[in-house]
Amino acid sequence: MVEKKEYKEWPPYAPGTYVRESDIRDKKITYTWWEPEVQYSWSLGQAMSKFLLGLKEGKIYGIHCKPCKRVLVPPRMFCEYCYGPTEEWIELPDTGIIETFSISYLDPDARRIEDPILVGVVDLDGTPPHHGFMHYFGEMTKDEIKIGMKVKAVWKPENEREGSITDIKYFKPLKGGGD
Amino acid sequence: MGFLEKQTDPTSPMHWRGDMQADYFYPSGVAGDKFFKHLMENDTFLVSKCTKCNKTYCPPRLYCEDCYVEIPNENWKEVPPMGRVKLYTVAKLNAHGKKLATPKIMALIDIEGTNSAMLGIIASGDIKKDFSGVKVKAIFRQKDMREGTIKDILYFEEI
Protein backbone atom coordinates (compact mmCIF):
# COMPACT_ATOMS: atom_id res chain seq x y z
CA MET A 1 0.00 0.00 0.00
CA VAL A 2 1.20 3.46 -0.86
CA GLU A 3 1.45 5.85 2.02
CA LYS A 4 0.00 9.28 1.51
CA LYS A 5 2.78 11.84 1.59
CA GLU A 6 2.52 15.37 2.85
CA TYR A 7 4.49 17.81 0.77
CA LYS A 8 5.40 20.94 2.65
CA GLU A 9 7.88 22.36 0.23
CA TRP A 10 6.85 22.68 -3.36
CA PRO A 11 9.39 23.42 -6.04
CA PRO A 12 9.53 27.05 -7.11
CA TYR A 13 7.60 28.12 -10.19
CA ALA A 14 9.46 26.91 -13.29
CA PRO A 15 8.92 29.23 -16.26
CA GLY A 16 9.54 26.55 -18.92
CA THR A 17 11.86 26.61 -21.89
CA TYR A 18 10.62 27.85 -25.24
CA VAL A 19 11.49 26.07 -28.45
CA ARG A 20 11.85 28.36 -31.45
CA GLU A 21 11.56 27.36 -35.10
CA SER A 22 15.22 28.30 -35.57
CA ASP A 23 16.25 25.91 -32.75
CA ILE A 24 14.72 23.06 -34.73
CA ARG A 25 16.07 24.26 -38.09
CA ASP A 26 19.63 24.80 -36.82
CA LYS A 27 19.48 21.56 -34.78
CA LYS A 28 20.22 23.40 -31.55
CA ILE A 29 17.96 21.01 -29.68
CA THR A 30 17.55 17.27 -29.96
CA TYR A 31 14.17 15.94 -30.98
CA THR A 32 12.37 13.03 -32.55
CA TRP A 33 10.53 13.63 -35.79
CA TRP A 34 8.24 10.99 -37.21
CA GLU A 35 5.92 11.07 -40.17
CA PRO A 36 3.49 8.22 -39.76
CA GLU A 37 1.81 6.82 -42.84
CA VAL A 38 -1.87 7.39 -42.21
CA GLN A 39 -3.93 6.31 -45.17
CA TYR A 40 -7.68 6.20 -45.24
CA SER A 41 -10.30 4.88 -47.58
CA TRP A 42 -13.73 6.28 -47.00
CA SER A 43 -16.60 4.39 -48.55
CA LEU A 44 -19.05 6.90 -49.95
CA GLY A 45 -22.06 4.62 -50.10
CA GLN A 46 -24.56 4.27 -52.91
CA ALA A 47 -26.17 7.69 -52.96
CA MET A 48 -22.98 9.74 -52.66
CA SER A 49 -21.25 7.53 -55.26
CA LYS A 50 -24.01 8.22 -57.77
CA PHE A 51 -23.87 11.95 -56.98
CA LEU A 52 -20.10 12.20 -57.47
CA LEU A 53 -20.05 10.01 -60.60
CA GLY A 54 -22.81 12.29 -61.90
CA LEU A 55 -20.59 15.34 -61.36
CA LYS A 56 -17.97 13.65 -63.53
CA GLU A 57 -20.51 13.67 -66.35
CA GLY A 58 -21.51 17.26 -65.59
CA LYS A 59 -24.81 16.33 -63.97
CA ILE A 60 -26.10 17.09 -60.49
CA TYR A 61 -28.26 14.30 -59.17
CA GLY A 62 -30.80 14.67 -56.44
CA ILE A 63 -33.16 12.10 -55.03
CA HIS A 64 -36.87 12.46 -54.39
CA CYS A 65 -38.70 11.58 -51.20
CA LYS A 66 -42.29 11.10 -52.35
CA PRO A 67 -44.13 11.22 -48.99
CA CYS A 68 -42.36 14.44 -47.97
CA LYS A 69 -42.45 15.88 -51.51
CA ARG A 70 -38.85 17.06 -51.30
CA VAL A 71 -35.64 16.63 -53.24
CA LEU A 72 -32.48 15.76 -51.34
CA VAL A 73 -29.18 17.07 -52.59
CA PRO A 74 -26.58 15.74 -51.86
CA PRO A 75 -28.69 12.58 -52.15
CA ARG A 76 -29.23 10.12 -49.33
CA MET A 77 -30.73 6.63 -49.44
CA PHE A 78 -33.33 7.47 -46.84
CA CYS A 79 -35.23 10.57 -45.84
CA GLU A 80 -34.23 11.80 -42.40
CA TYR A 81 -37.70 13.36 -41.90
CA CYS A 82 -39.93 10.32 -42.53
CA TYR A 83 -37.25 7.60 -42.35
CA GLY A 84 -38.65 6.19 -45.56
CA PRO A 85 -36.52 5.11 -48.49
CA THR A 86 -35.88 7.74 -51.14
CA GLU A 87 -36.71 6.41 -54.54
CA GLU A 88 -36.54 8.56 -57.62
CA TRP A 89 -33.32 10.02 -58.99
CA ILE A 90 -33.68 13.37 -60.70
CA GLU A 91 -31.27 15.56 -62.57
CA LEU A 92 -31.06 19.07 -61.18
CA PRO A 93 -30.06 22.29 -62.92
CA ASP A 94 -26.66 23.77 -62.05
CA THR A 95 -28.22 27.07 -61.02
CA GLY A 96 -29.45 28.22 -57.63
CA ILE A 97 -29.24 30.93 -55.03
CA ILE A 98 -26.80 31.71 -52.25
CA GLU A 99 -28.38 30.47 -49.05
CA THR A 100 -25.62 31.73 -46.77
CA PHE A 101 -21.94 32.63 -47.14
CA SER A 102 -18.70 33.40 -45.35
CA ILE A 103 -15.79 35.65 -46.28
CA SER A 104 -12.78 33.67 -45.17
CA TYR A 105 -9.36 35.22 -44.60
CA LEU A 106 -7.97 31.76 -43.78
CA ASP A 107 -7.06 29.19 -46.42
CA PRO A 108 -7.93 25.48 -46.06
CA ASP A 109 -4.71 25.01 -44.03
CA ALA A 110 -5.74 27.86 -41.69
CA ARG A 111 -3.02 30.20 -42.99
CA ARG A 112 -3.87 33.90 -43.12
CA ILE A 113 -4.47 35.22 -46.63
CA GLU A 114 -4.86 38.68 -48.17
CA ASP A 115 -7.55 37.88 -50.74
CA PRO A 116 -10.50 36.29 -48.98
CA ILE A 117 -12.09 33.04 -50.15
CA LEU A 118 -15.85 33.12 -50.55
CA VAL A 119 -17.59 29.99 -49.33
CA GLY A 120 -21.17 29.17 -48.51
CA VAL A 121 -24.24 27.06 -49.07
CA VAL A 122 -25.84 26.88 -52.54
CA ASP A 123 -29.56 26.24 -52.64
CA LEU A 124 -30.10 24.67 -56.08
CA ASP A 125 -33.18 25.43 -58.18
CA GLY A 126 -35.72 22.62 -58.04
CA THR A 127 -34.97 21.76 -54.43
CA PRO A 128 -36.99 22.87 -51.40
CA PRO A 129 -35.91 26.17 -49.79
CA HIS A 130 -33.02 26.20 -47.31
CA HIS A 131 -31.64 22.99 -48.66
CA GLY A 132 -28.23 22.76 -50.26
CA PHE A 133 -24.56 21.99 -50.08
CA MET A 134 -21.38 23.94 -49.46
CA HIS A 135 -19.20 25.29 -52.22
CA TYR A 136 -16.94 28.11 -53.31
CA PHE A 137 -18.18 31.32 -54.93
CA GLY A 138 -16.18 33.07 -57.62
CA GLU A 139 -16.21 35.89 -60.19
CA MET A 140 -17.58 38.19 -57.50
CA THR A 141 -15.99 40.33 -54.82
CA LYS A 142 -16.61 40.22 -51.10
CA ASP A 143 -18.64 43.41 -51.48
CA GLU A 144 -20.82 42.05 -54.26
CA ILE A 145 -21.78 38.73 -52.64
CA LYS A 146 -25.15 38.67 -50.93
CA ILE A 147 -27.73 36.18 -49.69
CA GLY A 148 -30.33 35.32 -52.30
CA MET A 149 -28.01 36.08 -55.24
CA LYS A 150 -28.61 33.88 -58.29
CA VAL A 151 -25.60 31.72 -59.15
CA LYS A 152 -24.52 29.17 -61.75
CA ALA A 153 -21.91 26.42 -61.56
CA VAL A 154 -18.57 26.79 -63.34
CA TRP A 155 -17.41 23.30 -64.24
CA LYS A 156 -13.93 21.95 -64.77
CA PRO A 157 -13.19 20.82 -68.34
CA GLU A 158 -14.57 17.32 -68.85
CA ASN A 159 -11.15 15.63 -69.09
CA GLU A 160 -10.08 17.05 -65.71
CA ARG A 161 -13.12 15.84 -63.79
CA GLU A 162 -12.51 13.02 -61.35
CA GLY A 163 -15.78 12.42 -59.54
CA SER A 164 -15.21 14.94 -56.78
CA ILE A 165 -17.21 17.89 -55.47
CA THR A 166 -14.41 20.08 -56.86
CA ASP A 167 -15.42 19.02 -60.41
CA ILE A 168 -17.48 22.17 -60.03
CA LYS A 169 -14.84 24.89 -59.67
CA TYR A 170 -17.13 27.43 -58.06
CA PHE A 171 -20.48 29.15 -58.49
CA LYS A 172 -20.50 32.44 -60.42
CA PRO A 173 -23.21 35.13 -60.48
CA LEU A 174 -25.98 34.37 -62.95
CA LYS A 175 -26.82 37.48 -64.92
CA GLY A 176 -29.73 38.03 -67.29
CA GLY A 177 -31.76 34.98 -66.26
CA GLY A 178 -29.44 32.26 -67.42
CA ASP A 179 -27.87 31.00 -70.59
CA MET B 1 -34.66 2.48 -57.84
CA GLY B 2 -32.85 4.02 -54.91
CA PHE B 3 -32.95 2.27 -51.57
CA LEU B 4 -34.91 -0.72 -52.84
CA GLU B 5 -32.31 -1.33 -55.52
CA LYS B 6 -30.24 -3.93 -53.64
CA GLN B 7 -26.51 -3.65 -53.67
CA THR B 8 -24.55 -6.90 -53.61
CA ASP B 9 -21.16 -5.79 -54.91
CA PRO B 10 -19.16 -4.24 -52.06
CA THR B 11 -16.60 -2.77 -54.47
CA SER B 12 -19.08 -0.74 -56.50
CA PRO B 13 -19.54 2.25 -54.14
CA MET B 14 -16.86 4.87 -54.65
CA HIS B 15 -14.07 5.06 -52.14
CA TRP B 16 -12.35 8.30 -51.34
CA ARG B 17 -8.70 7.57 -50.62
CA GLY B 18 -6.25 9.93 -49.03
CA ASP B 19 -3.19 10.44 -46.88
CA MET B 20 -3.48 12.21 -43.60
CA GLN B 21 -0.51 14.32 -42.65
CA ALA B 22 0.08 13.75 -38.95
CA ASP B 23 3.71 14.65 -38.29
CA TYR B 24 5.01 13.87 -34.86
CA PHE B 25 7.51 16.22 -33.24
CA TYR B 26 8.85 15.43 -29.81
CA PRO B 27 11.57 17.68 -28.35
CA SER B 28 13.74 15.90 -25.79
CA GLY B 29 13.19 18.57 -23.13
CA VAL B 30 15.83 20.28 -21.00
CA ALA B 31 17.14 17.14 -19.26
CA GLY B 32 16.66 14.89 -22.29
CA ASP B 33 18.54 17.38 -24.45
CA LYS B 34 21.57 17.22 -22.12
CA PHE B 35 21.39 13.42 -22.10
CA PHE B 36 21.34 13.06 -25.88
CA LYS B 37 23.95 15.77 -26.51
CA HIS B 38 26.20 13.97 -24.03
CA LEU B 39 25.52 10.68 -25.81
CA MET B 40 26.52 12.21 -29.15
CA GLU B 41 30.04 12.89 -27.82
CA ASN B 42 30.54 10.09 -25.25
CA ASP B 43 29.88 6.41 -24.78
CA THR B 44 28.35 6.81 -21.34
CA PHE B 45 24.91 7.66 -19.97
CA LEU B 46 24.26 10.91 -18.14
CA VAL B 47 22.17 10.41 -15.00
CA SER B 48 20.85 12.66 -12.23
CA LYS B 49 20.63 11.85 -8.54
CA CYS B 50 18.07 13.29 -6.13
CA THR B 51 19.65 15.30 -3.30
CA LYS B 52 17.02 14.13 -0.82
CA CYS B 53 16.31 10.44 -1.49
CA ASN B 54 19.38 9.52 -3.59
CA LYS B 55 17.19 8.00 -6.30
CA THR B 56 19.17 8.06 -9.54
CA TYR B 57 17.44 8.65 -12.84
CA CYS B 58 18.49 7.46 -16.28
CA PRO B 59 17.50 9.18 -18.55
CA PRO B 60 18.07 12.10 -16.16
CA ARG B 61 15.26 14.21 -14.69
CA LEU B 62 15.32 17.85 -13.59
CA TYR B 63 13.05 17.07 -10.65
CA CYS B 64 12.79 14.00 -8.46
CA GLU B 65 9.41 12.44 -9.17
CA ASP B 66 9.14 11.16 -5.58
CA CYS B 67 10.16 14.21 -3.54
CA TYR B 68 9.58 17.03 -6.12
CA VAL B 69 13.05 18.35 -5.32
CA GLU B 70 14.96 20.12 -8.07
CA ILE B 71 18.16 18.26 -8.94
CA PRO B 72 21.14 20.65 -9.14
CA ASN B 73 23.83 20.41 -11.81
CA GLU B 74 26.45 19.01 -9.42
CA ASN B 75 24.29 15.93 -8.89
CA TRP B 76 24.54 14.89 -12.52
CA LYS B 77 27.09 12.18 -13.29
CA GLU B 78 28.12 9.66 -15.90
CA VAL B 79 27.54 5.93 -15.63
CA PRO B 80 28.87 3.17 -17.89
CA PRO B 81 26.22 2.01 -20.41
CA MET B 82 25.72 -1.36 -18.74
CA GLY B 83 23.00 -3.13 -16.85
CA ARG B 84 21.04 -6.28 -16.19
CA VAL B 85 17.97 -7.52 -18.01
CA LYS B 86 14.94 -7.02 -15.79
CA LEU B 87 12.25 -8.16 -18.21
CA TYR B 88 12.27 -9.22 -21.80
CA THR B 89 10.00 -10.39 -24.55
CA VAL B 90 10.55 -11.93 -27.95
CA ALA B 91 8.74 -10.11 -30.75
CA LYS B 92 7.90 -12.15 -33.83
CA LEU B 93 5.66 -9.52 -35.43
CA ASN B 94 6.39 -5.89 -36.26
CA ALA B 95 4.29 -2.88 -35.21
CA HIS B 96 1.93 -3.46 -38.15
CA GLY B 97 1.37 -7.13 -37.29
CA LYS B 98 3.59 -8.42 -40.12
CA LYS B 99 5.89 -11.34 -39.46
CA LEU B 100 9.51 -10.37 -38.78
CA ALA B 101 12.24 -12.19 -40.73
CA THR B 102 14.27 -12.61 -37.53
CA PRO B 103 12.62 -12.35 -34.10
CA LYS B 104 13.60 -9.35 -31.99
CA ILE B 105 14.38 -9.51 -28.29
CA MET B 106 13.13 -6.40 -26.53
CA ALA B 107 14.21 -5.90 -22.95
CA LEU B 108 13.83 -3.56 -20.01
CA ILE B 109 17.35 -3.09 -18.70
CA ASP B 110 18.21 -1.99 -15.17
CA ILE B 111 21.01 0.47 -15.70
CA GLU B 112 23.92 -0.11 -13.35
CA GLY B 113 24.36 2.55 -10.69
CA THR B 114 20.82 3.91 -11.15
CA ASN B 115 17.30 3.15 -10.00
CA SER B 116 15.94 3.34 -13.54
CA ALA B 117 15.47 0.95 -16.38
CA MET B 118 15.62 1.60 -20.12
CA LEU B 119 14.04 -0.19 -23.04
CA GLY B 120 16.39 -1.72 -25.56
CA ILE B 121 16.93 -4.44 -28.08
CA ILE B 122 19.18 -7.40 -27.26
CA ALA B 123 21.23 -8.55 -30.21
CA SER B 124 21.18 -12.33 -30.02
CA GLY B 125 19.95 -15.01 -32.36
CA ASP B 126 19.21 -17.37 -29.49
CA ILE B 127 15.55 -16.75 -28.74
CA LYS B 128 15.20 -19.90 -26.58
CA LYS B 129 17.67 -18.58 -24.01
CA ASP B 130 16.53 -17.17 -20.66
CA PHE B 131 17.86 -13.63 -20.61
CA SER B 132 16.56 -12.67 -17.13
CA GLY B 133 19.36 -11.14 -15.06
CA VAL B 134 21.89 -11.34 -17.88
CA LYS B 135 24.49 -8.57 -17.86
CA VAL B 136 24.42 -6.47 -21.02
CA LYS B 137 26.25 -3.48 -22.47
CA ALA B 138 25.03 -0.86 -24.93
CA ILE B 139 26.49 -0.69 -28.43
CA PHE B 140 26.32 2.77 -29.98
CA ARG B 141 26.36 4.17 -33.46
CA GLN B 142 29.62 5.45 -34.86
CA LYS B 143 30.26 8.87 -33.28
CA ASP B 144 30.03 10.83 -36.53
CA MET B 145 26.69 9.17 -37.38
CA ARG B 146 24.92 10.01 -34.13
CA GLU B 147 21.86 12.24 -34.41
CA GLY B 148 20.80 12.81 -30.81
CA THR B 149 17.90 10.37 -30.54
CA ILE B 150 17.38 7.07 -28.73
CA LYS B 151 18.32 5.33 -31.99
CA ASP B 152 21.96 6.24 -31.28
CA ILE B 153 21.86 3.19 -29.01
CA LEU B 154 21.87 0.45 -31.61
CA TYR B 155 21.35 -2.52 -29.30
CA PHE B 156 22.51 -4.18 -26.09
CA GLU B 157 25.00 -7.02 -26.15
CA GLU B 158 25.61 -9.75 -23.60
CA ILE B 159 28.92 -9.44 -21.77
Chai-1 contact restraints between the chains, C-beta under 6 A:
chainA,res_idxA,chainB,res_idxB,connection_type,confidence,min_distance_angstrom,max_distance_angstrom,comment,restraint_id
A,P11,B,Y68,contact,1.0,0.0,6.0,A-B,restraint_1
A,P11,B,E70,contact,1.0,0.0,6.0,A-B,restraint_2
A,T17,B,V30,contact,1.0,0.0,6.0,A-B,restraint_3
A,V19,B,P27,contact,1.0,0.0,6.0,A-B,restraint_4
A,I29,B,P27,contact,1.0,0.0,6.0,A-B,restraint_5
A,I29,B,D33,contact,1.0,0.0,6.0,A-B,restraint_6
A,T30,B,S28,contact,1.0,0.0,6.0,A-B,restraint_7
A,T30,B,D33,contact,1.0,0.0,6.0,A-B,restraint_8
A,T30,B,F36,contact,1.0,0.0,6.0,A-B,restraint_9
A,T30,B,G148,contact,1.0,0.0,6.0,A-B,restraint_10
A,Y31,B,P27,contact,1.0,0.0,6.0,A-B,restraint_11
A,T32,B,Y26,contact,1.0,0.0,6.0,A-B,restraint_12
A,T32,B,T149,contact,1.0,0.0,6.0,A-B,restraint_13
A,W33,B,F25,contact,1.0,0.0,6.0,A-B,restraint_14
A,W34,B,Y24,contact,1.0,0.0,6.0,A-B,restraint_15
A,E35,B,D23,contact,1.0,0.0,6.0,A-B,restraint_16
A,P36,B,A22,contact,1.0,0.0,6.0,A-B,restraint_17
A,V38,B,M20,contact,1.0,0.0,6.0,A-B,restraint_18
A,V38,B,A22,contact,1.0,0.0,6.0,A-B,restraint_19
A,Q39,B,D19,contact,1.0,0.0,6.0,A-B,restraint_20
A,Y40,B,G18,contact,1.0,0.0,6.0,A-B,restraint_21
A,S41,B,H15,contact,1.0,0.0,6.0,A-B,restraint_22
A,S41,B,R17,contact,1.0,0.0,6.0,A-B,restraint_23
A,W42,B,W16,contact,1.0,0.0,6.0,A-B,restraint_24
A,S43,B,P13,contact,1.0,0.0,6.0,A-B,restraint_25
A,S43,B,H15,contact,1.0,0.0,6.0,A-B,restraint_26
A,L44,B,P13,contact,1.0,0.0,6.0,A-B,restraint_27
A,L44,B,M14,contact,1.0,0.0,6.0,A-B,restraint_28
A,G45,B,P13,contact,1.0,0.0,6.0,A-B,restraint_29
A,Q46,B,Q7,contact,1.0,0.0,6.0,A-B,restraint_30
A,Q46,B,P13,contact,1.0,0.0,6.0,A-B,restraint_31
A,S49,B,P13,contact,1.0,0.0,6.0,A-B,restraint_32
A,S49,B,M14,contact,1.0,0.0,6.0,A-B,restraint_33
A,L52,B,M14,contact,1.0,0.0,6.0,A-B,restraint_34
A,M77,B,F3,contact,1.0,0.0,6.0,A-B,restraint_35
A,P85,B,F3,contact,1.0,0.0,6.0,A-B,restraint_36
A,T86,B,G2,contact,1.0,0.0,6.0,A-B,restraint_37
A,E87,B,M1,contact,1.0,0.0,6.0,A-B,restraint_38
A,E87,B,G2,contact,1.0,0.0,6.0,A-B,restraint_39
